[in-house]
Amino acid sequence: MLGALAQAGRYLGQSMRLMVGLPEYDTYVAHREKTHPGEPMMSYEEFFRERQEARYGSGKRGGCC
């Protein structure tokens, strides 16, 4: 029971961070180590910048808006 509650708490925390736009660097690192071992990995600063760019763009508005 306690394990299930802890797991639910982790999911809730992760969901809250994603809702406010905080990237999950630890999740990125775990994914890279598991699926792309030995390949270069972004630093936290590079990862954060890349996620901000993906979310908000470069400031150059294109398209219809």
Backbone as CSV, one residue per row, in Angstrom:
resi,resn,N_x,N_y,N_z,CA_x,CA_y,CA_z,C_x,C_y,C_z
1,MET,0.823,-1.203,0.000,0.000,0.000,0.000,0.863,1.262,0.000
2,LEU,1.887,1.255,0.844,2.759,2.423,0.934,3.501,2.640,-0.379
3,GLY,3.921,1.545,-1.028,4.609,1.651,-2.312,3.711,2.251,-3.381
4,ALA,2.458,1.842,-3.406,1.504,2.371,-4.386,1.256,3.858,-4.140
5,LEU,1.200,4.250,-2.884,0.997,5.657,-2.540,2.209,6.485,-2.967
6,ALA,3.402,5.966,-2.737,4.618,6.666,-3.142,4.666,6.814,-4.661
7,GLN,4.299,5.748,-5.375,4.275,5.792,-6.843,3.277,6.842,-7.325
8,ALA,2.118,6.883,-6.718,1.102,7.878,-7.090,1.632,9.290,-6.846
9,GLY,2.365,9.468,-5.751,2.951,10.775,-5.446,3.973,11.189,-6.492
10,ARG,4.788,10.238,-6.948,5.771,10.543,-7.996,5.077,10.938,-9.293
11,TYR,4.038,10.195,-9.669,3.290,10.527,-10.885,2.646,11.904,-10.778
12,LEU,2.093,12.200,-9.624,1.461,13.500,-9.418,2.494,14.621,-9.537
13,GLY,3.642,14.427,-8.893,4.702,15.432,-8.969,5.180,15.651,-10.390
14,GLN,5.372,14.553,-11.118,5.810,14.661,-12.501,4.757,15.382,-13.333
15,SER,3.498,15.044,-13.129,2.415,15.691,-13.875,2.380,17.183,-13.600
16,MET,2.544,17.561,-12.347,2.515,18.981,-11.990,3.682,19.725,-12.650
17,ARG,4.873,19.140,-12.630,6.019,19.788,-13.265,5.786,19.956,-14.764
18,LEU,5.241,18.935,-15.409,4.979,19.024,-16.845,3.910,20.064,-17.147
19,MET,2.912,20.195,-16.284,1.838,21.162,-16.513,2.349,22.596,-16.462
20,VAL,3.343,22.858,-15.631,3.875,24.221,-15.551,5.102,24.398,-16.437
21,GLY,5.474,23.350,-17.185,6.531,23.479,-18.168,7.935,23.221,-17.672
22,LEU,8.099,22.589,-16.519,9.433,22.258,-16.046,9.872,20.938,-16.666
23,PRO,10.950,20.945,-17.413,11.392,19.722,-18.071,11.958,18.702,-17.096
24,GLU,11.886,17.435,-17.457,12.350,16.322,-16.637,13.720,15.856,-17.110
25,TYR,14.782,16.491,-16.630,16.132,16.140,-17.056,16.487,14.715,-16.642
26,ASP,16.101,14.297,-15.445,16.407,12.938,-14.985,15.768,11.885,-15.886
27,THR,14.567,12.144,-16.359,13.887,11.227,-17.268,14.630,11.169,-18.592
28,TYR,15.084,12.319,-19.076,15.866,12.384,-20.310,17.154,11.573,-20.171
29,VAL,17.867,11.764,-19.078,19.125,11.050,-18.854,18.886,9.538,-18.801
30,ALA,17.870,9.101,-18.066,17.566,7.673,-17.975,17.240,7.099,-19.352
31,HIS,16.473,7.835,-20.141,16.126,7.387,-21.486,17.378,7.269,-22.356
32,ARG,18.231,8.283,-22.325,19.447,8.266,-23.146,20.370,7.113,-22.749
33,GLU,20.520,6.886,-21.445,21.385,5.800,-20.985,20.839,4.435,-21.391
34,LYS,19.525,4.295,-21.383,18.897,3.011,-21.704,18.865,2.745,-23.205
35,THR,18.483,3.750,-23.989,18.257,3.505,-25.411,19.375,3.996,-26.326
36,HIS,20.241,4.861,-25.835,21.323,5.406,-26.656,22.644,5.403,-25.878
37,PRO,23.061,4.261,-25.337,24.286,4.240,-24.520,25.519,4.633,-25.347
38,GLY,26.392,5.380,-24.719,27.624,5.778,-25.377,27.500,6.986,-26.291
39,GLU,26.289,7.452,-26.547,26.105,8.634,-27.394,26.152,9.893,-26.526
40,PRO,26.512,11.024,-27.137,26.573,12.276,-26.370,25.213,12.632,-25.761
41,MET,25.281,13.292,-24.614,24.075,13.688,-23.896,24.149,15.196,-23.621
42,MET,23.028,15.871,-23.734,22.994,17.307,-23.449,23.233,17.554,-21.961
43,SER,23.887,18.673,-21.667,24.002,19.105,-20.278,22.629,19.581,-19.831
44,TYR,22.464,19.811,-18.529,21.180,20.311,-18.047,20.828,21.633,-18.716
45,GLU,21.830,22.516,-18.846,21.584,23.822,-19.439,21.152,23.687,-20.897
46,GLU,21.821,22.818,-21.662,21.437,22.591,-23.059,20.028,22.000,-23.152
47,PHE,19.752,21.035,-22.282,18.441,20.396,-22.264,17.344,21.418,-21.949
48,PHE,17.576,22.244,-20.934,16.594,23.238,-20.528,16.331,24.224,-21.665
49,ARG,17.403,24.704,-22.303,17.275,25.637,-23.423,16.496,25.011,-24.575
50,GLU,16.803,23.742,-24.890,16.121,23.049,-25.976,14.639,22.880,-25.681
51,ARG,14.291,22.544,-24.444,12.880,22.381,-24.059,12.145,23.715,-24.093
52,GLN,12.815,24.796,-23.653,12.190,26.121,-23.701,11.932,26.527,-25.150
53,GLU,12.914,26.253,-26.016,12.768,26.573,-27.435,11.611,25.778,-28.040
54,ALA,11.520,24.501,-27.693,10.449,23.661,-28.225,9.084,24.145,-27.735
55,ARG,9.034,24.629,-26.518,7.751,25.062,-25.960,7.329,26.443,-26.450
56,TYR,8.278,27.374,-26.463,7.918,28.757,-26.742,8.405,29.293,-28.083
57,GLY,9.269,28.569,-28.757,9.788,29.026,-30.036,10.900,30.034,-29.849
58,SER,11.421,30.491,-30.957,12.577,31.385,-30.917,12.187,32.855,-30.847
59,GLY,10.914,33.112,-30.769,10.473,34.507,-30.763,10.108,34.970,-32.159
60,LYS,10.492,34.196,-33.159,10.127,34.525,-34.535,8.786,33.868,-34.811
61,ARG,7.784,34.635,-34.938,6.438,34.075,-35.152,6.255,33.773,-36.622
62,GLY,5.836,32.574,-36.869,5.559,32.182,-38.232,4.141,31.660,-38.291
63,GLY,3.738,31.265,-39.432,2.399,30.706,-39.549,1.343,31.779,-39.522
64,CYS,0.194,31.446,-39.007,-0.965,32.342,-39.078,-1.090,33.290,-37.906
65,CYS,-0.310,33.123,-36.874,-0.553,33.931,-35.668,0.480,35.006,-35.509
